Amino acid sequence: MAFLKAGNTTFIIGVEDEQVETALEIIKNNCKAREQIMSPAASLGVTVDTYVPYPIEVQVGGATVFVMPVDQFQQF
C-alpha cells in the first residue's frame, strides 16, 4: 500500500555544463508542488468502528534535483 497512493519517478539526465541552468529551468517550470486533499487510510492499530478518516491536506509533486559532475561515462 502506497502512503499517498501515488508514485515517484526518477530521471537521470546528463547535460553539458553550459546546459545545466536550462535543464533546471525546464524542471522548475514543470514540477510544481501543490496541496491536495487526501483521506488517510485506516491504521492497523485502530478499530474500524472508531476510526473516522478526516481528509487532510498534504503537499504533493515538486522535484528534488542533484547536480553533480560526471568523471567518466561509458556506453556499451
Residue pairs with C-beta under 8 A, 6 or more apart in sequence:
1 41
4 38
4 58
4 60
6 60
13 23
14 70
14 73
15 22
15 23
20 67
24 65
24 67
27 63
27 65
28 63
31 61
31 62
31 63
32 61
32 62
33 59
33 60
33 61
33 62
34 59
34 60
34 61
35 57
35 58
35 59
35 60
36 57
36 58
36 59
36 60
37 55
37 56
37 57
38 55
38 56
38 57
38 58
39 53
39 54
39 55
39 56
40 53
40 54
40 56
41 53
42 48
42 51
42 53
43 51
